[in-house]
């Protein structure tokens, strides 16, 4: 449910940015994308598929959060 809502928000924001050619919402888009990837990583780990992609999703989302912190401060 949460993954679906985050995916819809990411698609709407990216579509809006592409159509209007304004990129001032990009930090928010990336923050929500990072949250989506983080939730996807946790879902993979909860399904007892403790493979590479669950941990990789969490690492990628943390990288996105760390990289975009200066845009929010």
N, CA, C and O atoms as a Maestro MAE file, in Angstrom:
{
 s_m_m2io_version
 :::
 2.0.0
}

f_m_ct {
 s_m_title
 :::
 protein
 m_atom[292] {
  # First column is atom index #
  i_m_mmod_type
  r_m_x_coord
  r_m_y_coord
  r_m_z_coord
  i_m_residue_number
  s_m_chain_name
  s_m_pdb_residue_name
  s_m_pdb_atom_name
  i_m_atomic_number
  :::
  1 25 0.815 -1.187 0.000 1 A "UNK " " N  " 7
  2 3 0.000 0.000 0.000 1 A "UNK " " CA " 6
  3 2 0.869 1.266 0.000 1 A "UNK " " C  " 6
  4 15 0.647 2.187 -0.786 1 A "UNK " " O  " 8
  5 25 1.863 1.288 0.900 2 A "UNK " " N  " 7
  6 3 2.744 2.454 0.968 2 A "UNK " " CA " 6
  7 2 3.587 2.554 -0.293 2 A "UNK " " C  " 6
  8 15 3.806 3.647 -0.815 2 A "UNK " " O  " 8
  9 25 4.061 1.410 -0.783 3 A "UNK " " N  " 7
  10 3 4.855 1.418 -2.021 3 A "UNK " " CA " 6
  11 2 4.037 1.943 -3.188 3 A "UNK " " C  " 6
  12 15 4.559 2.673 -4.030 3 A "UNK " " O  " 8
  13 25 2.774 1.583 -3.249 4 A "UNK " " N  " 7
  14 3 1.909 2.035 -4.345 4 A "UNK " " CA " 6
  15 2 1.711 3.545 -4.285 4 A "UNK " " C  " 6
  16 15 1.784 4.224 -5.310 4 A "UNK " " O  " 8
  17 25 1.462 4.069 -3.098 5 A "UNK " " N  " 7
  18 3 1.262 5.516 -2.951 5 A "UNK " " CA " 6
  19 2 2.535 6.271 -3.310 5 A "UNK " " C  " 6
  20 15 2.482 7.272 -4.024 5 A "UNK " " O  " 8
  21 25 3.685 5.797 -2.817 6 A "UNK " " N  " 7
  22 3 4.951 6.456 -3.140 6 A "UNK " " CA " 6
  23 2 5.255 6.379 -4.635 6 A "UNK " " C  " 6
  24 15 5.762 7.339 -5.214 6 A "UNK " " O  " 8
  25 25 4.952 5.249 -5.256 7 A "UNK " " N  " 7
  26 3 5.195 5.111 -6.696 7 A "UNK " " CA " 6
  27 2 4.322 6.079 -7.486 7 A "UNK " " C  " 6
  28 15 4.787 6.684 -8.452 7 A "UNK " " O  " 8
  29 25 3.072 6.229 -7.089 8 A "UNK " " N  " 7
  30 3 2.169 7.152 -7.789 8 A "UNK " " CA " 6
  31 2 2.652 8.592 -7.632 8 A "UNK " " C  " 6
  32 15 2.630 9.360 -8.593 8 A "UNK " " O  " 8
  33 25 3.087 8.960 -6.431 9 A "UNK " " N  " 7
  34 3 3.587 10.322 -6.205 9 A "UNK " " CA " 6
  35 2 4.838 10.579 -7.034 9 A "UNK " " C  " 6
  36 15 4.984 11.658 -7.608 9 A "UNK " " O  " 8
  37 25 5.738 9.610 -7.105 10 A "UNK " " N  " 7
  38 3 6.959 9.765 -7.899 10 A "UNK " " CA " 6
  39 2 6.615 9.926 -9.375 10 A "UNK " " C  " 6
  40 15 7.198 10.772 -10.055 10 A "UNK " " O  " 8
  41 25 5.688 9.136 -9.875 11 A "UNK " " N  " 7
  42 3 5.305 9.225 -11.289 11 A "UNK " " CA " 6
  43 2 4.642 10.559 -11.593 11 A "UNK " " C  " 6
  44 15 4.912 11.162 -12.632 11 A "UNK " " O  " 8
  45 25 3.779 11.026 -10.700 12 A "UNK " " N  " 7
  46 3 3.098 12.308 -10.928 12 A "UNK " " CA " 6
  47 2 4.101 13.458 -10.907 12 A "UNK " " C  " 6
  48 15 4.061 14.326 -11.779 12 A "UNK " " O  " 8
  49 25 4.994 13.475 -9.926 13 A "UNK " " N  " 7
  50 3 5.979 14.558 -9.856 13 A "UNK " " CA " 6
  51 2 6.937 14.553 -11.040 13 A "UNK " " C  " 6
  52 15 7.274 15.611 -11.571 13 A "UNK " " O  " 8
  53 25 7.373 13.378 -11.453 14 A "UNK " " N  " 7
  54 3 8.287 13.332 -12.594 14 A "UNK " " CA " 6
  55 2 7.562 13.700 -13.883 14 A "UNK " " C  " 6
  56 15 8.138 14.362 -14.746 14 A "UNK " " O  " 8
  57 25 6.322 13.284 -14.023 15 A "UNK " " N  " 7
  58 3 5.542 13.685 -15.206 15 A "UNK " " CA " 6
  59 2 5.311 15.178 -15.238 15 A "UNK " " C  " 6
  60 15 5.403 15.798 -16.297 15 A "UNK " " O  " 8
  61 25 5.014 15.765 -14.092 16 A "UNK " " N  " 7
  62 3 4.835 17.219 -14.012 16 A "UNK " " CA " 6
  63 2 6.122 17.943 -14.399 16 A "UNK " " C  " 6
  64 15 6.082 18.935 -15.126 16 A "UNK " " O  " 8
  65 25 7.266 17.448 -13.913 17 A "UNK " " N  " 7
  66 3 8.542 18.083 -14.244 17 A "UNK " " CA " 6
  67 2 8.862 17.970 -15.729 17 A "UNK " " C  " 6
  68 15 9.400 18.904 -16.323 17 A "UNK " " O  " 8
  69 25 8.535 16.843 -16.323 18 A "UNK " " N  " 7
  70 3 8.792 16.677 -17.747 18 A "UNK " " CA " 6
  71 2 7.887 17.539 -18.605 18 A "UNK " " C  " 6
  72 15 8.336 18.099 -19.606 18 A "UNK " " O  " 8
  73 25 6.640 17.654 -18.239 19 A "UNK " " N  " 7
  74 3 5.692 18.421 -19.041 19 A "UNK " " CA " 6
  75 2 5.949 19.919 -18.936 19 A "UNK " " C  " 6
  76 15 5.950 20.622 -19.946 19 A "UNK " " O  " 8
  77 25 6.170 20.411 -17.710 20 A "UNK " " N  " 7
  78 3 6.334 21.852 -17.519 20 A "UNK " " CA " 6
  79 2 7.775 22.330 -17.664 20 A "UNK " " C  " 6
  80 15 8.019 23.536 -17.718 20 A "UNK " " O  " 8
  81 25 8.728 21.411 -17.726 21 A "UNK " " N  " 7
  82 3 10.152 21.742 -17.835 21 A "UNK " " CA " 6
  83 2 10.635 22.604 -16.670 21 A "UNK " " C  " 6
  84 15 11.555 23.406 -16.834 21 A "UNK " " O  " 8
  85 25 10.016 22.444 -15.484 22 A "UNK " " N  " 7
  86 3 10.490 23.112 -14.277 22 A "UNK " " CA " 6
  87 2 11.053 22.038 -13.356 22 A "UNK " " C  " 6
  88 15 10.424 21.004 -13.131 22 A "UNK " " O  " 8
  89 25 12.218 22.290 -12.838 23 A "UNK " " N  " 7
  90 3 12.910 21.287 -12.043 23 A "UNK " " CA " 6
  91 2 13.117 21.724 -10.598 23 A "UNK " " C  " 6
  92 15 14.016 21.222 -9.924 23 A "UNK " " O  " 8
  93 25 12.292 22.659 -10.112 24 A "UNK " " N  " 7
  94 3 12.440 23.102 -8.731 24 A "UNK " " CA " 6
  95 2 11.883 22.084 -7.736 24 A "UNK " " C  " 6
  96 15 12.171 22.170 -6.542 24 A "UNK " " O  " 8
  97 25 11.099 21.135 -8.206 25 A "UNK " " N  " 7
  98 3 10.573 20.082 -7.334 25 A "UNK " " CA " 6
  99 2 11.483 18.853 -7.283 25 A "UNK " " C  " 6
  100 15 11.136 17.853 -6.655 25 A "UNK " " O  " 8
  101 25 12.622 18.920 -7.927 26 A "UNK " " N  " 7
  102 3 13.510 17.768 -8.005 26 A "UNK " " CA " 6
  103 2 13.996 17.261 -6.639 26 A "UNK " " C  " 6
  104 15 14.054 16.046 -6.452 26 A "UNK " " O  " 8
  105 25 14.348 18.123 -5.676 27 A "UNK " " N  " 7
  106 3 14.748 17.573 -4.372 27 A "UNK " " CA " 6
  107 2 13.623 16.788 -3.692 27 A "UNK " " C  " 6
  108 15 13.881 15.761 -3.064 27 A "UNK " " O  " 8
  109 25 12.400 17.254 -3.808 28 A "UNK " " N  " 7
  110 3 11.269 16.550 -3.213 28 A "UNK " " CA " 6
  111 2 11.012 15.231 -3.927 28 A "UNK " " C  " 6
  112 15 10.696 14.217 -3.304 28 A "UNK " " O  " 8
  113 25 11.155 15.269 -5.234 29 A "UNK " " N  " 7
  114 3 11.001 14.056 -6.028 29 A "UNK " " CA " 6
  115 2 12.049 13.017 -5.638 29 A "UNK " " C  " 6
  116 15 11.735 11.834 -5.500 29 A "UNK " " O  " 8
  117 25 13.269 13.450 -5.464 30 A "UNK " " N  " 7
  118 3 14.327 12.520 -5.095 30 A "UNK " " CA " 6
  119 2 14.147 12.005 -3.672 30 A "UNK " " C  " 6
  120 15 14.463 10.849 -3.392 30 A "UNK " " O  " 8
  121 25 13.639 12.853 -2.761 31 A "UNK " " N  " 7
  122 3 13.376 12.406 -1.400 31 A "UNK " " CA " 6
  123 2 12.302 11.317 -1.380 31 A "UNK " " C  " 6
  124 15 12.446 10.310 -0.687 31 A "UNK " " O  " 8
  125 25 11.240 11.520 -2.134 32 A "UNK " " N  " 7
  126 3 10.167 10.526 -2.188 32 A "UNK " " CA " 6
  127 2 10.641 9.272 -2.902 32 A "UNK " " C  " 6
  128 15 10.251 8.167 -2.525 32 A "UNK " " O  " 8
  129 25 11.473 9.420 -3.925 33 A "UNK " " N  " 7
  130 3 12.050 8.262 -4.593 33 A "UNK " " CA " 6
  131 2 12.943 7.468 -3.641 33 A "UNK " " C  " 6
  132 15 12.927 6.237 -3.659 33 A "UNK " " O  " 8
  133 25 13.716 8.159 -2.814 34 A "UNK " " N  " 7
  134 3 14.529 7.479 -1.811 34 A "UNK " " CA " 6
  135 2 13.682 6.734 -0.795 34 A "UNK " " C  " 6
  136 15 14.032 5.631 -0.374 34 A "UNK " " O  " 8
  137 25 12.555 7.342 -0.398 35 A "UNK " " N  " 7
  138 3 11.647 6.665 0.527 35 A "UNK " " CA " 6
  139 2 11.038 5.431 -0.124 35 A "UNK " " C  " 6
  140 15 10.874 4.399 0.527 35 A "UNK " " O  " 8
  141 25 10.704 5.534 -1.408 36 A "UNK " " N  " 7
  142 3 10.147 4.391 -2.132 36 A "UNK " " CA " 6
  143 2 11.155 3.242 -2.210 36 A "UNK " " C  " 6
  144 15 10.796 2.082 -2.010 36 A "UNK " " O  " 8
  145 25 12.403 3.565 -2.499 37 A "UNK " " N  " 7
  146 3 13.438 2.534 -2.591 37 A "UNK " " CA " 6
  147 2 13.710 1.926 -1.218 37 A "UNK " " C  " 6
  148 15 13.955 0.725 -1.107 37 A "UNK " " O  " 8
  149 25 13.666 2.754 -0.169 38 A "UNK " " N  " 7
  150 3 13.867 2.244 1.184 38 A "UNK " " CA " 6
  151 2 12.754 1.283 1.578 38 A "UNK " " C  " 6
  152 15 13.021 0.220 2.139 38 A "UNK " " O  " 8
  153 25 11.516 1.645 1.291 39 A "UNK " " N  " 7
  154 3 10.382 0.764 1.604 39 A "UNK " " CA " 6
  155 2 10.487 -0.527 0.795 39 A "UNK " " C  " 6
  156 15 10.202 -1.608 1.310 39 A "UNK " " O  " 8
  157 25 10.892 -0.421 -0.461 40 A "UNK " " N  " 7
  158 3 11.052 -1.621 -1.283 40 A "UNK " " CA " 6
  159 2 12.133 -2.540 -0.723 40 A "UNK " " C  " 6
  160 15 11.990 -3.762 -0.756 40 A "UNK " " O  " 8
  161 25 13.208 -1.959 -0.211 41 A "UNK " " N  " 7
  162 3 14.259 -2.766 0.396 41 A "UNK " " CA " 6
  163 2 13.782 -3.487 1.641 41 A "UNK " " C  " 6
  164 15 14.108 -4.656 1.850 41 A "UNK " " O  " 8
  165 25 13.005 -2.792 2.477 42 A "UNK " " N  " 7
  166 3 12.478 -3.428 3.674 42 A "UNK " " CA " 6
  167 2 11.476 -4.522 3.343 42 A "UNK " " C  " 6
  168 15 11.420 -5.543 4.029 42 A "UNK " " O  " 8
  169 25 10.688 -4.317 2.298 43 A "UNK " " N  " 7
  170 3 9.734 -5.353 1.886 43 A "UNK " " CA " 6
  171 2 10.483 -6.589 1.403 43 A "UNK " " C  " 6
  172 15 10.078 -7.713 1.702 43 A "UNK " " O  " 8
  173 25 11.560 -6.398 0.666 44 A "UNK " " N  " 7
  174 3 12.359 -7.536 0.210 44 A "UNK " " CA " 6
  175 2 12.957 -8.310 1.387 44 A "UNK " " C  " 6
  176 15 13.008 -9.539 1.370 44 A "UNK " " O  " 8
  177 25 13.407 -7.580 2.403 45 A "UNK " " N  " 7
  178 3 13.990 -8.253 3.559 45 A "UNK " " CA " 6
  179 2 12.925 -8.961 4.397 45 A "UNK " " C  " 6
  180 15 13.204 -9.999 4.997 45 A "UNK " " O  " 8
  181 25 11.719 -8.417 4.445 46 A "UNK " " N  " 7
  182 3 10.654 -9.056 5.209 46 A "UNK " " CA " 6
  183 2 10.108 -10.302 4.530 46 A "UNK " " C  " 6
  184 15 9.524 -11.158 5.193 46 A "UNK " " O  " 8
  185 25 10.285 -10.416 3.243 47 A "UNK " " N  " 7
  186 3 9.829 -11.599 2.516 47 A "UNK " " CA " 6
  187 2 10.800 -12.764 2.662 47 A "UNK " " C  " 6
  188 15 10.681 -13.769 1.962 47 A "UNK " " O  " 8
  189 25 11.759 -12.629 3.570 48 A "UNK " " N  " 7
  190 3 12.783 -13.650 3.802 48 A "UNK " " CA " 6
  191 2 13.620 -13.942 2.570 48 A "UNK " " C  " 6
  192 15 14.177 -15.031 2.430 48 A "UNK " " O  " 8
  193 25 13.707 -12.969 1.681 49 A "UNK " " N  " 7
  194 3 14.629 -13.075 0.555 49 A "UNK " " CA " 6
  195 2 15.828 -12.197 0.889 49 A "UNK " " C  " 6
  196 15 16.000 -11.127 0.305 49 A "UNK " " O  " 8
  197 25 16.626 -12.629 1.792 50 A "UNK " " N  " 7
  198 3 17.736 -11.818 2.263 50 A "UNK " " CA " 6
  199 2 18.889 -11.855 1.269 50 A "UNK " " C  " 6
  200 15 20.020 -12.207 1.605 50 A "UNK " " O  " 8
  201 25 18.578 -11.496 0.084 51 A "UNK " " N  " 7
  202 3 19.582 -11.510 -0.959 51 A "UNK " " CA " 6
  203 2 20.215 -10.149 -1.145 51 A "UNK " " C  " 6
  204 15 20.171 -9.283 -0.271 51 A "UNK " " O  " 8
  205 25 20.784 -9.999 -2.275 52 A "UNK " " N  " 7
  206 3 21.562 -8.808 -2.610 52 A "UNK " " CA " 6
  207 2 20.682 -7.578 -2.756 52 A "UNK " " C  " 6
  208 15 21.065 -6.503 -2.295 52 A "UNK " " O  " 8
  209 25 19.518 -7.697 -3.381 53 A "UNK " " N  " 7
  210 3 18.727 -6.521 -3.753 53 A "UNK " " CA " 6
  211 2 18.040 -5.844 -2.587 53 A "UNK " " C  " 6
  212 15 17.821 -4.633 -2.637 53 A "UNK " " O  " 8
  213 25 17.695 -6.561 -1.557 54 A "UNK " " N  " 7
  214 3 17.117 -5.919 -0.377 54 A "UNK " " CA " 6
  215 2 18.098 -4.964 0.272 54 A "UNK " " C  " 6
  216 15 17.762 -3.820 0.578 54 A "UNK " " O  " 8
  217 25 19.312 -5.445 0.479 55 A "UNK " " N  " 7
  218 3 20.344 -4.597 1.068 55 A "UNK " " CA " 6
  219 2 20.788 -3.494 0.111 55 A "UNK " " C  " 6
  220 15 21.092 -2.381 0.542 55 A "UNK " " O  " 8
  221 25 20.825 -3.796 -1.166 56 A "UNK " " N  " 7
  222 3 21.233 -2.789 -2.151 56 A "UNK " " CA " 6
  223 2 20.227 -1.638 -2.205 56 A "UNK " " C  " 6
  224 15 20.622 -0.477 -2.321 56 A "UNK " " O  " 8
  225 25 18.942 -1.947 -2.122 57 A "UNK " " N  " 7
  226 3 17.928 -0.893 -2.110 57 A "UNK " " CA " 6
  227 2 18.089 0.016 -0.902 57 A "UNK " " C  " 6
  228 15 17.936 1.232 -1.017 57 A "UNK " " O  " 8
  229 25 18.394 -0.553 0.245 58 A "UNK " " N  " 7
  230 3 18.580 0.257 1.446 58 A "UNK " " CA " 6
  231 2 19.816 1.145 1.314 58 A "UNK " " C  " 6
  232 15 19.779 2.312 1.705 58 A "UNK " " O  " 8
  233 25 20.899 0.617 0.773 59 A "UNK " " N  " 7
  234 3 22.119 1.409 0.590 59 A "UNK " " CA " 6
  235 2 21.891 2.532 -0.413 59 A "UNK " " C  " 6
  236 15 22.356 3.651 -0.197 59 A "UNK " " O  " 8
  237 25 21.193 2.257 -1.489 60 A "UNK " " N  " 7
  238 3 20.906 3.291 -2.497 60 A "UNK " " CA " 6
  239 2 20.032 4.384 -1.914 60 A "UNK " " C  " 6
  240 15 20.267 5.565 -2.170 60 A "UNK " " O  " 8
  241 25 19.024 4.010 -1.130 61 A "UNK " " N  " 7
  242 3 18.153 5.026 -0.547 61 A "UNK " " CA " 6
  243 2 18.911 5.888 0.462 61 A "UNK " " C  " 6
  244 15 18.689 7.097 0.522 61 A "UNK " " O  " 8
  245 25 19.791 5.293 1.246 62 A "UNK " " N  " 7
  246 3 20.588 6.092 2.170 62 A "UNK " " CA " 6
  247 2 21.521 7.040 1.427 62 A "UNK " " C  " 6
  248 15 21.735 8.168 1.872 62 A "UNK " " O  " 8
  249 25 22.078 6.601 0.309 63 A "UNK " " N  " 7
  250 3 22.912 7.478 -0.520 63 A "UNK " " CA " 6
  251 2 22.102 8.665 -1.037 63 A "UNK " " C  " 6
  252 15 22.589 9.796 -1.040 63 A "UNK " " O  " 8
  253 25 20.865 8.412 -1.476 64 A "UNK " " N  " 7
  254 3 20.016 9.499 -1.969 64 A "UNK " " CA " 6
  255 2 19.712 10.480 -0.847 64 A "UNK " " C  " 6
  256 15 19.766 11.692 -1.051 64 A "UNK " " O  " 8
  257 25 19.389 9.960 0.353 65 A "UNK " " N  " 7
  258 3 19.093 10.848 1.473 65 A "UNK " " CA " 6
  259 2 20.302 11.690 1.854 65 A "UNK " " C  " 6
  260 15 20.167 12.891 2.091 65 A "UNK " " O  " 8
  261 25 21.468 11.086 1.916 66 A "UNK " " N  " 7
  262 3 22.679 11.821 2.295 66 A "UNK " " CA " 6
  263 2 23.037 12.859 1.237 66 A "UNK " " C  " 6
  264 15 23.477 13.957 1.577 66 A "UNK " " O  " 8
  265 25 22.856 12.532 -0.028 67 A "UNK " " N  " 7
  266 3 23.218 13.449 -1.104 67 A "UNK " " CA " 6
  267 2 22.278 14.655 -1.160 67 A "UNK " " C  " 6
  268 15 22.719 15.752 -1.503 67 A "UNK " " O  " 8
  269 25 20.987 14.478 -0.830 68 A "UNK " " N  " 7
  270 3 20.029 15.567 -0.965 68 A "UNK " " CA " 6
  271 2 19.743 16.288 0.337 68 A "UNK " " C  " 6
  272 15 18.855 17.140 0.362 68 A "UNK " " O  " 8
  273 25 20.449 15.992 1.421 69 A "UNK " " N  " 7
  274 3 20.258 16.731 2.672 69 A "UNK " " CA " 6
  275 2 20.572 18.220 2.508 69 A "UNK " " C  " 6
  276 15 19.823 19.034 3.047 69 A "UNK " " O  " 8
  277 25 21.624 18.627 1.805 70 A "UNK " " N  " 7
  278 3 21.891 20.073 1.677 70 A "UNK " " CA " 6
  279 2 20.771 20.851 0.976 70 A "UNK " " C  " 6
  280 15 20.635 22.052 1.208 70 A "UNK " " O  " 8
  281 25 19.979 20.210 0.139 71 A "UNK " " N  " 7
  282 3 18.882 20.912 -0.520 71 A "UNK " " CA " 6
  283 2 17.733 21.209 0.428 71 A "UNK " " C  " 6
  284 15 16.928 22.097 0.150 71 A "UNK " " O  " 8
  285 25 17.636 20.495 1.535 72 A "UNK " " N  " 7
  286 3 16.562 20.712 2.481 72 A "UNK " " CA " 6
  287 2 16.968 21.602 3.652 72 A "UNK " " C  " 6
  288 15 16.106 22.058 4.403 72 A "UNK " " O  " 8
  289 25 18.250 21.853 3.817 73 A "UNK " " N  " 7
  290 3 18.700 22.686 4.945 73 A "UNK " " CA " 6
  291 2 18.806 24.121 4.595 73 A "UNK " " C  " 6
  292 15 19.172 24.937 5.441 73 A "UNK " " O  " 8
  :::
 }
 m_bond[291] {
  # First column is bond index #
  i_m_from
  i_m_to
  i_m_order
  :::
  1 1 2 1
  2 2 3 1
  3 3 4 2
  4 3 5 1
  5 5 6 1
  6 6 7 1
  7 7 8 2
  8 7 9 1
  9 9 10 1
  10 10 11 1
  11 11 12 2
  12 11 13 1
  13 13 14 1
  14 14 15 1
  15 15 16 2
  16 15 17 1
  17 17 18 1
  18 18 19 1
  19 19 20 2
  20 19 21 1
  21 21 22 1
  22 22 23 1
  23 23 24 2
  24 23 25 1
  25 25 26 1
  26 26 27 1
  27 27 28 2
  28 27 29 1
  29 29 30 1
  30 30 31 1
  31 31 32 2
  32 31 33 1
  33 33 34 1
  34 34 35 1
  35 35 36 2
  36 35 37 1
  37 37 38 1
  38 38 39 1
  39 39 40 2
  40 39 41 1
  41 41 42 1
  42 42 43 1
  43 43 44 2
  44 43 45 1
  45 45 46 1
  46 46 47 1
  47 47 48 2
  48 47 49 1
  49 49 50 1
  50 50 51 1
  51 51 52 2
  52 51 53 1
  53 53 54 1
  54 54 55 1
  55 55 56 2
  56 55 57 1
  57 57 58 1
  58 58 59 1
  59 59 60 2
  60 59 61 1
  61 61 62 1
  62 62 63 1
  63 63 64 2
  64 63 65 1
  65 65 66 1
  66 66 67 1
  67 67 68 2
  68 67 69 1
  69 69 70 1
  70 70 71 1
  71 71 72 2
  72 71 73 1
  73 73 74 1
  74 74 75 1
  75 75 76 2
  76 75 77 1
  77 77 78 1
  78 78 79 1
  79 79 80 2
  80 79 81 1
  81 81 82 1
  82 82 83 1
  83 83 84 2
  84 83 85 1
  85 85 86 1
  86 86 87 1
  87 87 88 2
  88 87 89 1
  89 89 90 1
  90 90 91 1
  91 91 92 2
  92 91 93 1
  93 93 94 1
  94 94 95 1
  95 95 96 2
  96 95 97 1
  97 97 98 1
  98 98 99 1
  99 99 100 2
  100 99 101 1
  101 101 102 1
  102 102 103 1
  103 103 104 2
  104 103 105 1
  105 105 106 1
  106 106 107 1
  107 107 108 2
  108 107 109 1
  109 109 110 1
  110 110 111 1
  111 111 112 2
  112 111 113 1
  113 113 114 1
  114 114 115 1
  115 115 116 2
  116 115 117 1
  117 117 118 1
  118 118 119 1
  119 119 120 2
  120 119 121 1
  121 121 122 1
  122 122 123 1
  123 123 124 2
  124 123 125 1
  125 125 126 1
  126 126 127 1
  127 127 128 2
  128 127 129 1
  129 129 130 1
  130 130 131 1
  131 131 132 2
  132 131 133 1
  133 133 134 1
  134 134 135 1
  135 135 136 2
  136 135 137 1
  137 137 138 1
  138 138 139 1
  139 139 140 2
  140 139 141 1
  141 141 142 1
  142 142 143 1
  143 143 144 2
  144 143 145 1
  145 145 146 1
  146 146 147 1
  147 147 148 2
  148 147 149 1
  149 149 150 1
  150 150 151 1
  151 151 152 2
  152 151 153 1
  153 153 154 1
  154 154 155 1
  155 155 156 2
  156 155 157 1
  157 157 158 1
  158 158 159 1
  159 159 160 2
  160 159 161 1
  161 161 162 1
  162 162 163 1
  163 163 164 2
  164 163 165 1
  165 165 166 1
  166 166 167 1
  167 167 168 2
  168 167 169 1
  169 169 170 1
  170 170 171 1
  171 171 172 2
  172 171 173 1
  173 173 174 1
  174 174 175 1
  175 175 176 2
  176 175 177 1
  177 177 178 1
  178 178 179 1
  179 179 180 2
  180 179 181 1
  181 181 182 1
  182 182 183 1
  183 183 184 2
  184 183 185 1
  185 185 186 1
  186 186 187 1
  187 187 188 2
  188 187 189 1
  189 189 190 1
  190 190 191 1
  191 191 192 2
  192 191 193 1
  193 193 194 1
  194 194 195 1
  195 195 196 2
  196 195 197 1
  197 197 198 1
  198 198 199 1
  199 199 200 2
  200 199 201 1
  201 201 202 1
  202 202 203 1
  203 203 204 2
  204 203 205 1
  205 205 206 1
  206 206 207 1
  207 207 208 2
  208 207 209 1
  209 209 210 1
  210 210 211 1
  211 211 212 2
  212 211 213 1
  213 213 214 1
  214 214 215 1
  215 215 216 2
  216 215 217 1
  217 217 218 1
  218 218 219 1
  219 219 220 2
  220 219 221 1
  221 221 222 1
  222 222 223 1
  223 223 224 2
  224 223 225 1
  225 225 226 1
  226 226 227 1
  227 227 228 2
  228 227 229 1
  229 229 230 1
  230 230 231 1
  231 231 232 2
  232 231 233 1
  233 233 234 1
  234 234 235 1
  235 235 236 2
  236 235 237 1
  237 237 238 1
  238 238 239 1
  239 239 240 2
  240 239 241 1
  241 241 242 1
  242 242 243 1
  243 243 244 2
  244 243 245 1
  245 245 246 1
  246 246 247 1
  247 247 248 2
  248 247 249 1
  249 249 250 1
  250 250 251 1
  251 251 252 2
  252 251 253 1
  253 253 254 1
  254 254 255 1
  255 255 256 2
  256 255 257 1
  257 257 258 1
  258 258 259 1
  259 259 260 2
  260 259 261 1
  261 261 262 1
  262 262 263 1
  263 263 264 2
  264 263 265 1
  265 265 266 1
  266 266 267 1
  267 267 268 2
  268 267 269 1
  269 269 270 1
  270 270 271 1
  271 271 272 2
  272 271 273 1
  273 273 274 1
  274 274 275 1
  275 275 276 2
  276 275 277 1
  277 277 278 1
  278 278 279 1
  279 279 280 2
  280 279 281 1
  281 281 282 1
  282 282 283 1
  283 283 284 2
  284 283 285 1
  285 285 286 1
  286 286 287 1
  287 287 288 2
  288 287 289 1
  289 289 290 1
  290 290 291 1
  291 291 292 2
  :::
 }
}
